[in-house]
Amino acid sequence: MTEISTPLAGLDAIDWSELEHAYGPAEDVPTQLRDLCSEDAEARGKALHALYGNIFHQGSRYQATAAAVPFIARMAADVSLPDRHEHLTMLAALAIGYDESHLPAGLDVTGWRRELAEFRARDPEEIRAEYDAWVEAASDEGDRRVRGMRRDMFDHERHLAVAEAELAAYDAVRGRLPTLFALLADDDPAVRAGTAYLVAWFPEEAPDALPRLLNVLDAEPEPAVLATALVAAGLLGDAALVDRLTSFLTADEPVVRWAAAIALARLIGTGAECTDSAGVLAELAAAQAEPPESGVPFHEGDLRGYAASSLTLLADRYPDEALDAVTDGLSATFGPATFPVAEAALRLAFSEPAPNGLPAFDDLTERQQRLIHVLAFLGPDTWRWSNFWSIIRAWRLPQQRTEMRAYAGLPDE
């Protein structure tokens, strides 16, 4: 194999020292990319971990991110290399960050491009004045301090550079899709699933991607791959797909039924008509046993959390059924798995945070009271997480378990 035909062709032509990642100059990235191609599994694992830490640090992307994309994409397409599904998952992460921030509705790339263009055009002093007004409007001294810190940390040039690097990474991955579409027919099921997952985040490429995903629905024998392609089609498609996807609600494999319901919930949320998906979603969201490992990469494989989020798209049509199902499911979760379910339940119960805090417990509806009781009964393995506190705080609820129990009229434990 000649150098020009390898996935790493052109790697040394880039001046990586002039590109930044999370820890400064990206001089270490070439070695890490080479190690991704190593025959040594331990070396590959270390390189993957390092790249998730520097060109994708806690979801952020950098100048070096877009530069690394062509090499990782060629690795994914090279059948002689191992771990190709890992490369596809990484490409999705480099393009969009954490996927739950775009679910259940899908990626709004048009809005993303518009927001960046508007930010480029704005006067930094105007933004600073808005921050000053925001600080002055704080409800109390503690809130004013927090807002003041956020204002003082704002750096217009840095913010713009980060925003441009993230969109550049997205467009770099988008530019590789024509060479990656073929992997939907790869011999490796994990690669097929990883490709279906990747293409779901590029609505601008839907005219090419969607027919390929629909071909997968016709021929795919592996339930996890089929389920992934169903969700991807739901994220890229429109109402014209409803009849095609509805047939999968009665599939033999539960994961396929669940994926079809999730896909249809998103289409219903855009105005399509379908009456059968809500029941399948409610069954999944309300399950008292943890759903089995699905092999579907969306929402980090957390189908219950994804189902709960999807039910928020159906709140206008099935408000009571959706809230009951998600509250049932919340009672069976603990730890980080609780986060998306609690967020969905609160959204279904209260629509939006009360500006002055929630009313007295006795003034809540019966379903709202039940949700508060479920939150109050969640154990320390859930209440110890700051992520959970943030969700609770956003809805103006008590941020400590003892306070939540007191609000609900329950004795302290």
ABEGO torsion letter per residue (X at the ends): XBAAABAABGAAABBAAABBBAAEBAAAAAAAAAAAABABAAAAAAAAAAAAAAABBGGBBBAAAAAAAAAAAAAAABAABBGAAAAAAAAAAAAAEBAAAAOAAEBBAAAAAAAAAAAAABBAAAAAAAAAAAAAABABAAAAAAAAAAAAABBAAAAAAAAAAAAAAAAAAAAAAAAAAAAAABABAAAAAAAAAAAAABAAAAAAAAAAAAAAAAABABAAAAAAAAAAAAAABBAAAAAAAAAAAABABAAAAAAAAAAAAAAAAAGBBBAAAAAAAAAAAABABBBBBAGBABGGGBAAAAAAAAAAAAAAABAAAAAAAAAAAAAABBEAAAAAAAAAAAAAAAGBBBAAEBBBAAABBAAAAAAAAAAAABBAAAAABAAAAAAAAAAGBBABAAAAAAAAGBBBX
